[in-house]
Amino acid sequence: MKSKFMAILRLVRPKQWVKNIFVFTGVLFGEVHQMEKTLLLASLAALSFCFISSAVYTFNDLIDREQDRKHPKRS
């Protein structure tokens, strides 16, 4: 169970999610009149980007799995 969870975690690449923090730069540098609403929307945008990027990584890995199996450094 633990190894399956770790494999899924590696597949979705959570280390890449850090990049999505840039969504908050607009909140930081913009003139925000409704801070709570803006933070909520920025948080939802960042979370959406995390899910979308994970889906793209997963889809790409599924497409490339045969080539990856033949690669000498990957197994």
PyMOL Python script that loads the backbone (N, CA, C, O; Angstrom):
from pymol import cmd

cmd.read_pdbstr("""\
ATOM      1  N   MET A   1       0.826  -1.199   0.000  1.00  0.00           N
ATOM      2  CA  MET A   1       0.000   0.000   0.000  1.00  0.00           C
ATOM      3  C   MET A   1       0.866   1.256   0.000  1.00  0.00           C
ATOM      4  O   MET A   1       0.620   2.191  -0.762  1.00  0.00           O
ATOM      5  N   LYS A   2       1.893   1.268   0.872  1.00  0.00           N
ATOM      6  CA  LYS A   2       2.759   2.434   0.970  1.00  0.00           C
ATOM      7  C   LYS A   2       3.528   2.663  -0.322  1.00  0.00           C
ATOM      8  O   LYS A   2       3.661   3.804  -0.764  1.00  0.00           O
ATOM      9  N   SER A   3       4.036   1.597  -0.936  1.00  0.00           N
ATOM     10  CA  SER A   3       4.806   1.757  -2.166  1.00  0.00           C
ATOM     11  C   SER A   3       3.915   2.236  -3.312  1.00  0.00           C
ATOM     12  O   SER A   3       4.367   2.991  -4.172  1.00  0.00           O
ATOM     13  N   LYS A   4       2.660   1.803  -3.330  1.00  0.00           N
ATOM     14  CA  LYS A   4       1.731   2.259  -4.359  1.00  0.00           C
ATOM     15  C   LYS A   4       1.455   3.759  -4.189  1.00  0.00           C
ATOM     16  O   LYS A   4       1.408   4.512  -5.162  1.00  0.00           O
ATOM     17  N   PHE A   5       1.274   4.170  -2.935  1.00  0.00           N
ATOM     18  CA  PHE A   5       1.051   5.590  -2.650  1.00  0.00           C
ATOM     19  C   PHE A   5       2.263   6.414  -3.082  1.00  0.00           C
ATOM     20  O   PHE A   5       2.110   7.474  -3.690  1.00  0.00           O
ATOM     21  N   MET A   6       3.455   5.935  -2.771  1.00  0.00           N
ATOM     22  CA  MET A   6       4.672   6.653  -3.143  1.00  0.00           C
ATOM     23  C   MET A   6       4.829   6.723  -4.664  1.00  0.00           C
ATOM     24  O   MET A   6       5.292   7.732  -5.195  1.00  0.00           O
ATOM     25  N   ALA A   7       4.449   5.666  -5.354  1.00  0.00           N
ATOM     26  CA  ALA A   7       4.523   5.673  -6.818  1.00  0.00           C
ATOM     27  C   ALA A   7       3.567   6.711  -7.399  1.00  0.00           C
ATOM     28  O   ALA A   7       3.918   7.427  -8.337  1.00  0.00           O
ATOM     29  N   ILE A   8       2.385   6.789  -6.854  1.00  0.00           N
ATOM     30  CA  ILE A   8       1.415   7.790  -7.314  1.00  0.00           C
ATOM     31  C   ILE A   8       1.915   9.193  -7.000  1.00  0.00           C
ATOM     32  O   ILE A   8       1.781  10.105  -7.816  1.00  0.00           O
ATOM     33  N   LEU A   9       2.491   9.359  -5.818  1.00  0.00           N
ATOM     34  CA  LEU A   9       3.018  10.662  -5.432  1.00  0.00           C
ATOM     35  C   LEU A   9       4.137  11.101  -6.371  1.00  0.00           C
ATOM     36  O   LEU A   9       4.193  12.267  -6.763  1.00  0.00           O
ATOM     37  N   ARG A  10       5.018  10.186  -6.731  1.00  0.00           N
ATOM     38  CA  ARG A  10       6.080  10.507  -7.697  1.00  0.00           C
ATOM     39  C   ARG A  10       5.495  10.849  -9.064  1.00  0.00           C
ATOM     40  O   ARG A  10       5.993  11.732  -9.763  1.00  0.00           O
ATOM     41  N   LEU A  11       4.435  10.138  -9.432  1.00  0.00           N
ATOM     42  CA  LEU A  11       3.808  10.326 -10.744  1.00  0.00           C
ATOM     43  C   LEU A  11       3.237  11.735 -10.897  1.00  0.00           C
ATOM     44  O   LEU A  11       3.363  12.336 -11.964  1.00  0.00           O
ATOM     45  N   VAL A  12       2.617  12.267  -9.854  1.00  0.00           N
ATOM     46  CA  VAL A  12       1.970  13.583  -9.967  1.00  0.00           C
ATOM     47  C   VAL A  12       2.931  14.743  -9.730  1.00  0.00           C
ATOM     48  O   VAL A  12       2.553  15.900  -9.916  1.00  0.00           O
ATOM     49  N   ARG A  13       4.171  14.455  -9.321  1.00  0.00           N
ATOM     50  CA  ARG A  13       5.259  15.430  -9.179  1.00  0.00           C
ATOM     51  C   ARG A  13       4.906  16.656  -8.333  1.00  0.00           C
ATOM     52  O   ARG A  13       4.862  17.770  -8.855  1.00  0.00           O
ATOM     53  N   PRO A  14       4.657  16.468  -7.056  1.00  0.00           N
ATOM     54  CA  PRO A  14       4.308  17.615  -6.200  1.00  0.00           C
ATOM     55  C   PRO A  14       5.421  18.655  -6.075  1.00  0.00           C
ATOM     56  O   PRO A  14       5.145  19.807  -5.741  1.00  0.00           O
ATOM     57  N   LYS A  15       6.673  18.272  -6.338  1.00  0.00           N
ATOM     58  CA  LYS A  15       7.765  19.260  -6.295  1.00  0.00           C
ATOM     59  C   LYS A  15       7.553  20.362  -7.331  1.00  0.00           C
ATOM     60  O   LYS A  15       8.016  21.488  -7.151  1.00  0.00           O
ATOM     61  N   GLN A  16       6.859  20.038  -8.403  1.00  0.00           N
ATOM     62  CA  GLN A  16       6.601  21.024  -9.455  1.00  0.00           C
ATOM     63  C   GLN A  16       5.510  22.020  -9.063  1.00  0.00           C
ATOM     64  O   GLN A  16       5.390  23.076  -9.683  1.00  0.00           O
ATOM     65  N   TRP A  17       4.730  21.703  -8.062  1.00  0.00           N
ATOM     66  CA  TRP A  17       3.619  22.564  -7.657  1.00  0.00           C
ATOM     67  C   TRP A  17       4.088  23.891  -7.088  1.00  0.00           C
ATOM     68  O   TRP A  17       3.333  24.864  -7.082  1.00  0.00           O
ATOM     69  N   VAL A  18       5.320  23.943  -6.610  1.00  0.00           N
ATOM     70  CA  VAL A  18       5.841  25.169  -6.004  1.00  0.00           C
ATOM     71  C   VAL A  18       5.759  26.332  -6.996  1.00  0.00           C
ATOM     72  O   VAL A  18       5.549  27.477  -6.595  1.00  0.00           O
ATOM     73  N   LYS A  19       5.922  26.045  -8.266  1.00  0.00           N
ATOM     74  CA  LYS A  19       5.869  27.087  -9.297  1.00  0.00           C
ATOM     75  C   LYS A  19       4.522  27.816  -9.303  1.00  0.00           C
ATOM     76  O   LYS A  19       4.447  28.976  -9.707  1.00  0.00           O
ATOM     77  N   ASN A  20       3.483  27.155  -8.868  1.00  0.00           N
ATOM     78  CA  ASN A  20       2.154  27.745  -8.919  1.00  0.00           C
ATOM     79  C   ASN A  20       1.953  28.853  -7.888  1.00  0.00           C
ATOM     80  O   ASN A  20       0.910  29.508  -7.872  1.00  0.00           O
ATOM     81  N   ILE A  21       2.931  29.060  -7.044  1.00  0.00           N
ATOM     82  CA  ILE A  21       2.849  30.151  -6.075  1.00  0.00           C
ATOM     83  C   ILE A  21       2.876  31.510  -6.779  1.00  0.00           C
ATOM     84  O   ILE A  21       2.466  32.519  -6.204  1.00  0.00           O
ATOM     85  N   PHE A  22       3.357  31.532  -8.017  1.00  0.00           N
ATOM     86  CA  PHE A  22       3.398  32.785  -8.762  1.00  0.00           C
ATOM     87  C   PHE A  22       2.003  33.342  -9.037  1.00  0.00           C
ATOM     88  O   PHE A  22       1.869  34.515  -9.384  1.00  0.00           O
ATOM     89  N   VAL A  23       0.983  32.536  -8.891  1.00  0.00           N
ATOM     90  CA  VAL A  23      -0.387  33.017  -9.029  1.00  0.00           C
ATOM     91  C   VAL A  23      -0.660  34.138  -8.020  1.00  0.00           C
ATOM     92  O   VAL A  23      -1.462  35.037  -8.275  1.00  0.00           O
ATOM     93  N   PHE A  24       0.016  34.069  -6.878  1.00  0.00           N
ATOM     94  CA  PHE A  24      -0.239  35.033  -5.814  1.00  0.00           C
ATOM     95  C   PHE A  24       0.499  36.359  -6.009  1.00  0.00           C
ATOM     96  O   PHE A  24       0.294  37.284  -5.223  1.00  0.00           O
ATOM     97  N   THR A  25       1.341  36.481  -7.020  1.00  0.00           N
ATOM     98  CA  THR A  25       2.046  37.744  -7.225  1.00  0.00           C
ATOM     99  C   THR A  25       1.084  38.868  -7.594  1.00  0.00           C
ATOM    100  O   THR A  25       1.306  40.022  -7.228  1.00  0.00           O
ATOM    101  N   GLY A  26       0.033  38.541  -8.305  1.00  0.00           N
ATOM    102  CA  GLY A  26      -0.974  39.545  -8.627  1.00  0.00           C
ATOM    103  C   GLY A  26      -1.658  40.074  -7.378  1.00  0.00           C
ATOM    104  O   GLY A  26      -1.948  41.266  -7.270  1.00  0.00           O
ATOM    105  N   VAL A  27      -1.911  39.180  -6.441  1.00  0.00           N
ATOM    106  CA  VAL A  27      -2.514  39.587  -5.175  1.00  0.00           C
ATOM    107  C   VAL A  27      -1.542  40.445  -4.385  1.00  0.00           C
ATOM    108  O   VAL A  27      -1.934  41.438  -3.772  1.00  0.00           O
ATOM    109  N   LEU A  28      -0.284  40.062  -4.401  1.00  0.00           N
ATOM    110  CA  LEU A  28       0.735  40.763  -3.632  1.00  0.00           C
ATOM    111  C   LEU A  28       0.990  42.178  -4.158  1.00  0.00           C
ATOM    112  O   LEU A  28       1.114  43.119  -3.375  1.00  0.00           O
ATOM    113  N   PHE A  29       1.066  42.326  -5.476  1.00  0.00           N
ATOM    114  CA  PHE A  29       1.427  43.607  -6.061  1.00  0.00           C
ATOM    115  C   PHE A  29       0.244  44.419  -6.579  1.00  0.00           C
ATOM    116  O   PHE A  29       0.410  45.581  -6.951  1.00  0.00           O
ATOM    117  N   GLY A  30      -0.934  43.829  -6.608  1.00  0.00           N
ATOM    118  CA  GLY A  30      -2.099  44.543  -7.115  1.00  0.00           C
ATOM    119  C   GLY A  30      -2.843  45.283  -6.020  1.00  0.00           C
ATOM    120  O   GLY A  30      -2.650  45.041  -4.829  1.00  0.00           O
ATOM    121  N   GLU A  31      -3.681  46.173  -6.451  1.00  0.00           N
ATOM    122  CA  GLU A  31      -4.549  46.867  -5.511  1.00  0.00           C
ATOM    123  C   GLU A  31      -5.785  45.993  -5.300  1.00  0.00           C
ATOM    124  O   GLU A  31      -6.668  45.931  -6.156  1.00  0.00           O
ATOM    125  N   VAL A  32      -5.834  45.334  -4.172  1.00  0.00           N
ATOM    126  CA  VAL A  32      -6.896  44.379  -3.894  1.00  0.00           C
ATOM    127  C   VAL A  32      -7.938  45.036  -2.998  1.00  0.00           C
ATOM    128  O   VAL A  32      -7.626  45.507  -1.904  1.00  0.00           O
ATOM    129  N   HIS A  33      -9.171  45.062  -3.474  1.00  0.00           N
ATOM    130  CA  HIS A  33     -10.250  45.686  -2.709  1.00  0.00           C
ATOM    131  C   HIS A  33     -11.013  44.664  -1.875  1.00  0.00           C
ATOM    132  O   HIS A  33     -11.521  44.990  -0.802  1.00  0.00           O
ATOM    133  N   GLN A  34     -11.092  43.462  -2.352  1.00  0.00           N
ATOM    134  CA  GLN A  34     -11.768  42.385  -1.619  1.00  0.00           C
ATOM    135  C   GLN A  34     -10.743  41.280  -1.375  1.00  0.00           C
ATOM    136  O   GLN A  34     -10.691  40.294  -2.110  1.00  0.00           O
ATOM    137  N   MET A  35      -9.931  41.457  -0.339  1.00  0.00           N
ATOM    138  CA  MET A  35      -8.789  40.577  -0.090  1.00  0.00           C
ATOM    139  C   MET A  35      -9.207  39.121   0.092  1.00  0.00           C
ATOM    140  O   MET A  35      -8.583  38.231  -0.488  1.00  0.00           O
ATOM    141  N   GLU A  36     -10.239  38.858   0.877  1.00  0.00           N
ATOM    142  CA  GLU A  36     -10.636  37.463   1.126  1.00  0.00           C
ATOM    143  C   GLU A  36     -11.063  36.770  -0.160  1.00  0.00           C
ATOM    144  O   GLU A  36     -10.664  35.636  -0.425  1.00  0.00           O
ATOM    145  N   LYS A  37     -11.875  37.454  -0.953  1.00  0.00           N
ATOM    146  CA  LYS A  37     -12.352  36.862  -2.207  1.00  0.00           C
ATOM    147  C   LYS A  37     -11.187  36.646  -3.174  1.00  0.00           C
ATOM    148  O   LYS A  37     -11.104  35.610  -3.834  1.00  0.00           O
ATOM    149  N   THR A  38     -10.295  37.627  -3.250  1.00  0.00           N
ATOM    150  CA  THR A  38      -9.149  37.530  -4.154  1.00  0.00           C
ATOM    151  C   THR A  38      -8.213  36.395  -3.739  1.00  0.00           C
ATOM    152  O   THR A  38      -7.727  35.650  -4.590  1.00  0.00           O
ATOM    153  N   LEU A  39      -7.962  36.260  -2.444  1.00  0.00           N
ATOM    154  CA  LEU A  39      -7.109  35.161  -1.967  1.00  0.00           C
ATOM    155  C   LEU A  39      -7.755  33.804  -2.233  1.00  0.00           C
ATOM    156  O   LEU A  39      -7.072  32.846  -2.593  1.00  0.00           O
ATOM    157  N   LEU A  40      -9.058  33.729  -2.057  1.00  0.00           N
ATOM    158  CA  LEU A  40      -9.761  32.474  -2.342  1.00  0.00           C
ATOM    159  C   LEU A  40      -9.632  32.114  -3.820  1.00  0.00           C
ATOM    160  O   LEU A  40      -9.325  30.972  -4.163  1.00  0.00           O
ATOM    161  N   LEU A  41      -9.866  33.088  -4.686  1.00  0.00           N
ATOM    162  CA  LEU A  41      -9.770  32.817  -6.122  1.00  0.00           C
ATOM    163  C   LEU A  41      -8.343  32.470  -6.540  1.00  0.00           C
ATOM    164  O   LEU A  41      -8.144  31.585  -7.372  1.00  0.00           O
ATOM    165  N   ALA A  42      -7.356  33.152  -5.977  1.00  0.00           N
ATOM    166  CA  ALA A  42      -5.956  32.835  -6.288  1.00  0.00           C
ATOM    167  C   ALA A  42      -5.602  31.435  -5.790  1.00  0.00           C
ATOM    168  O   ALA A  42      -4.877  30.701  -6.462  1.00  0.00           O
ATOM    169  N   SER A  43      -6.106  31.068  -4.625  1.00  0.00           N
ATOM    170  CA  SER A  43      -5.859  29.727  -4.090  1.00  0.00           C
ATOM    171  C   SER A  43      -6.492  28.661  -4.970  1.00  0.00           C
ATOM    172  O   SER A  43      -5.884  27.623  -5.232  1.00  0.00           O
ATOM    173  N   LEU A  44      -7.709  28.917  -5.424  1.00  0.00           N
ATOM    174  CA  LEU A  44      -8.367  27.967  -6.324  1.00  0.00           C
ATOM    175  C   LEU A  44      -7.623  27.858  -7.656  1.00  0.00           C
ATOM    176  O   LEU A  44      -7.518  26.774  -8.229  1.00  0.00           O
ATOM    177  N   ALA A  45      -7.111  28.985  -8.138  1.00  0.00           N
ATOM    178  CA  ALA A  45      -6.334  28.963  -9.384  1.00  0.00           C
ATOM    179  C   ALA A  45      -5.056  28.148  -9.200  1.00  0.00           C
ATOM    180  O   ALA A  45      -4.718  27.330 -10.055  1.00  0.00           O
ATOM    181  N   ALA A  46      -4.342  28.364  -8.094  1.00  0.00           N
ATOM    182  CA  ALA A  46      -3.105  27.613  -7.838  1.00  0.00           C
ATOM    183  C   ALA A  46      -3.396  26.123  -7.708  1.00  0.00           C
ATOM    184  O   ALA A  46      -2.669  25.296  -8.260  1.00  0.00           O
ATOM    185  N   LEU A  47      -4.446  25.781  -6.988  1.00  0.00           N
ATOM    186  CA  LEU A  47      -4.830  24.375  -6.836  1.00  0.00           C
ATOM    187  C   LEU A  47      -5.211  23.757  -8.182  1.00  0.00           C
ATOM    188  O   LEU A  47      -4.858  22.614  -8.472  1.00  0.00           O
ATOM    189  N   SER A  48      -5.927  24.519  -8.989  1.00  0.00           N
ATOM    190  CA  SER A  48      -6.290  24.030 -10.325  1.00  0.00           C
ATOM    191  C   SER A  48      -5.054  23.782 -11.180  1.00  0.00           C
ATOM    192  O   SER A  48      -4.969  22.772 -11.878  1.00  0.00           O
ATOM    193  N   PHE A  49      -4.095  24.708 -11.126  1.00  0.00           N
ATOM    194  CA  PHE A  49      -2.855  24.513 -11.872  1.00  0.00           C
ATOM    195  C   PHE A  49      -2.116  23.266 -11.398  1.00  0.00           C
ATOM    196  O   PHE A  49      -1.527  22.547 -12.207  1.00  0.00           O
ATOM    197  N   CYS A  50      -2.143  23.007 -10.095  1.00  0.00           N
ATOM    198  CA  CYS A  50      -1.500  21.798  -9.557  1.00  0.00           C
ATOM    199  C   CYS A  50      -2.143  20.547 -10.148  1.00  0.00           C
ATOM    200  O   CYS A  50      -1.446  19.641 -10.605  1.00  0.00           O
ATOM    201  N   PHE A  51      -3.472  20.502 -10.135  1.00  0.00           N
ATOM    202  CA  PHE A  51      -4.178  19.330 -10.667  1.00  0.00           C
ATOM    203  C   PHE A  51      -3.965  19.177 -12.171  1.00  0.00           C
ATOM    204  O   PHE A  51      -3.761  18.068 -12.663  1.00  0.00           O
ATOM    205  N   ILE A  52      -4.011  20.281 -12.889  1.00  0.00           N
ATOM    206  CA  ILE A  52      -3.836  20.225 -14.347  1.00  0.00           C
ATOM    207  C   ILE A  52      -2.421  19.777 -14.705  1.00  0.00           C
ATOM    208  O   ILE A  52      -2.237  18.930 -15.580  1.00  0.00           O
ATOM    209  N   SER A  53      -1.426  20.343 -14.031  1.00  0.00           N
ATOM    210  CA  SER A  53      -0.051  19.940 -14.347  1.00  0.00           C
ATOM    211  C   SER A  53       0.188  18.479 -14.004  1.00  0.00           C
ATOM    212  O   SER A  53       0.888  17.781 -14.737  1.00  0.00           O
ATOM    213  N   SER A  54      -0.379  18.010 -12.911  1.00  0.00           N
ATOM    214  CA  SER A  54      -0.246  16.591 -12.551  1.00  0.00           C
ATOM    215  C   SER A  54      -0.903  15.700 -13.591  1.00  0.00           C
ATOM    216  O   SER A  54      -0.381  14.637 -13.925  1.00  0.00           O
ATOM    217  N   ALA A  55      -2.045  16.131 -14.100  1.00  0.00           N
ATOM    218  CA  ALA A  55      -2.729  15.353 -15.133  1.00  0.00           C
ATOM    219  C   ALA A  55      -1.895  15.293 -16.409  1.00  0.00           C
ATOM    220  O   ALA A  55      -1.822  14.250 -17.059  1.00  0.00           O
ATOM    221  N   VAL A  56      -1.270  16.404 -16.765  1.00  0.00           N
ATOM    222  CA  VAL A  56      -0.435  16.433 -17.969  1.00  0.00           C
ATOM    223  C   VAL A  56       0.796  15.544 -17.791  1.00  0.00           C
ATOM    224  O   VAL A  56       1.157  14.797 -18.700  1.00  0.00           O
ATOM    225  N   TYR A  57       1.448  15.622 -16.613  1.00  0.00           N
ATOM    226  CA  TYR A  57       2.593  14.753 -16.348  1.00  0.00           C
ATOM    227  C   TYR A  57       2.188  13.274 -16.437  1.00  0.00           C
ATOM    228  O   TYR A  57       2.904  12.464 -17.026  1.00  0.00           O
ATOM    229  N   THR A  58       1.057  12.939 -15.859  1.00  0.00           N
ATOM    230  CA  THR A  58       0.578  11.556 -15.874  1.00  0.00           C
ATOM    231  C   THR A  58       0.285  11.106 -17.298  1.00  0.00           C
ATOM    232  O   THR A  58       0.687  10.015 -17.702  1.00  0.00           O
ATOM    233  N   PHE A  59      -0.412  11.940 -18.058  1.00  0.00           N
ATOM    234  CA  PHE A  59      -0.730  11.618 -19.442  1.00  0.00           C
ATOM    235  C   PHE A  59       0.546  11.424 -20.260  1.00  0.00           C
ATOM    236  O   PHE A  59       0.648  10.480 -21.043  1.00  0.00           O
ATOM    237  N   ASN A  60       1.509  12.311 -20.078  1.00  0.00           N
ATOM    238  CA  ASN A  60       2.777  12.201 -20.787  1.00  0.00           C
ATOM    239  C   ASN A  60       3.512  10.915 -20.411  1.00  0.00           C
ATOM    240  O   ASN A  60       4.078  10.245 -21.275  1.00  0.00           O
ATOM    241  N   ASP A  61       3.502  10.576 -19.136  1.00  0.00           N
ATOM    242  CA  ASP A  61       4.163   9.341 -18.706  1.00  0.00           C
ATOM    243  C   ASP A  61       3.493   8.106 -19.310  1.00  0.00           C
ATOM    244  O   ASP A  61       4.170   7.140 -19.661  1.00  0.00           O
ATOM    245  N   LEU A  62       2.183   8.137 -19.429  1.00  0.00           N
ATOM    246  CA  LEU A  62       1.477   7.010 -20.047  1.00  0.00           C
ATOM    247  C   LEU A  62       1.846   6.870 -21.525  1.00  0.00           C
ATOM    248  O   LEU A  62       2.028   5.760 -22.025  1.00  0.00           O
ATOM    249  N   ILE A  63       1.951   7.983 -22.202  1.00  0.00           N
ATOM    250  CA  ILE A  63       2.298   7.958 -23.623  1.00  0.00           C
ATOM    251  C   ILE A  63       3.733   7.481 -23.824  1.00  0.00           C
ATOM    252  O   ILE A  63       4.014   6.717 -24.747  1.00  0.00           O
ATOM    253  N   ASP A  64       4.637   7.929 -22.962  1.00  0.00           N
ATOM    254  CA  ASP A  64       6.066   7.637 -23.124  1.00  0.00           C
ATOM    255  C   ASP A  64       6.534   6.371 -22.414  1.00  0.00           C
ATOM    256  O   ASP A  64       7.734   6.098 -22.399  1.00  0.00           O
ATOM    257  N   ARG A  65       5.651   5.609 -21.839  1.00  0.00           N
ATOM    258  CA  ARG A  65       6.106   4.494 -20.994  1.00  0.00           C
ATOM    259  C   ARG A  65       6.905   3.447 -21.757  1.00  0.00           C
ATOM    260  O   ARG A  65       7.835   2.870 -21.194  1.00  0.00           O
ATOM    261  N   GLU A  66       6.580   3.183 -23.007  1.00  0.00           N
ATOM    262  CA  GLU A  66       7.348   2.193 -23.775  1.00  0.00           C
ATOM    263  C   GLU A  66       8.768   2.700 -24.044  1.00  0.00           C
ATOM    264  O   GLU A  66       9.732   1.942 -23.930  1.00  0.00           O
ATOM    265  N   GLN A  67       8.893   3.963 -24.396  1.00  0.00           N
ATOM    266  CA  GLN A  67      10.216   4.532 -24.627  1.00  0.00           C
ATOM    267  C   GLN A  67      11.016   4.591 -23.329  1.00  0.00           C
ATOM    268  O   GLN A  67      12.225   4.364 -23.332  1.00  0.00           O
ATOM    269  N   ASP A  68      10.348   4.894 -22.231  1.00  0.00           N
ATOM    270  CA  ASP A  68      11.026   4.959 -20.939  1.00  0.00           C
ATOM    271  C   ASP A  68      11.545   3.571 -20.500  1.00  0.00           C
ATOM    272  O   ASP A  68      12.592   3.470 -19.860  1.00  0.00           O
ATOM    273  N   ARG A  69      10.816   2.530 -20.845  1.00  0.00           N
ATOM    274  CA  ARG A  69      11.259   1.175 -20.502  1.00  0.00           C
ATOM    275  C   ARG A  69      12.544   0.792 -21.231  1.00  0.00           C
ATOM    276  O   ARG A  69      13.363   0.031 -20.716  1.00  0.00           O
ATOM    277  N   LYS A  70      12.702   1.326 -22.423  1.00  0.00           N
ATOM    278  CA  LYS A  70      13.891   1.024 -23.244  1.00  0.00           C
ATOM    279  C   LYS A  70      15.070   1.907 -22.874  1.00  0.00           C
ATOM    280  O   LYS A  70      16.200   1.625 -23.272  1.00  0.00           O
ATOM    281  N   HIS A  71      14.830   2.954 -22.129  1.00  0.00           N
ATOM    282  CA  HIS A  71      15.898   3.901 -21.769  1.00  0.00           C
ATOM    283  C   HIS A  71      16.856   3.232 -20.787  1.00  0.00           C
ATOM    284  O   HIS A  71      16.405   2.624 -19.817  1.00  0.00           O
ATOM    285  N   PRO A  72      18.175   3.329 -21.015  1.00  0.00           N
ATOM    286  CA  PRO A  72      19.141   2.622 -20.160  1.00  0.00           C
ATOM    287  C   PRO A  72      19.196   3.134 -18.722  1.00  0.00           C
ATOM    288  O   PRO A  72      19.548   2.367 -17.826  1.00  0.00           O
ATOM    289  N   LYS A  73      18.865   4.393 -18.471  1.00  0.00           N
ATOM    290  CA  LYS A  73      18.959   4.948 -17.110  1.00  0.00           C
ATOM    291  C   LYS A  73      17.639   4.894 -16.344  1.00  0.00           C
ATOM    292  O   LYS A  73      17.618   5.156 -15.141  1.00  0.00           O
ATOM    293  N   ARG A  74      16.576   4.570 -16.996  1.00  0.00           N
ATOM    294  CA  ARG A  74      15.270   4.497 -16.334  1.00  0.00           C
ATOM    295  C   ARG A  74      14.800   3.056 -16.258  1.00  0.00           C
ATOM    296  O   ARG A  74      15.038   2.256 -17.163  1.00  0.00           O
ATOM    297  N   SER A  75      14.139   2.749 -15.178  1.00  0.00           N
ATOM    298  CA  SER A  75      13.570   1.392 -15.100  1.00  0.00           C
ATOM    299  C   SER A  75      12.313   1.400 -14.292  1.00  0.00           C
ATOM    300  O   SER A  75      11.689   0.354 -14.112  1.00  0.00           O
TER     301      SER A  75
END
""", "prot")
cmd.dss("prot")
cmd.show_as("cartoon", "prot")
cmd.util.cbc("prot")
cmd.orient("prot")
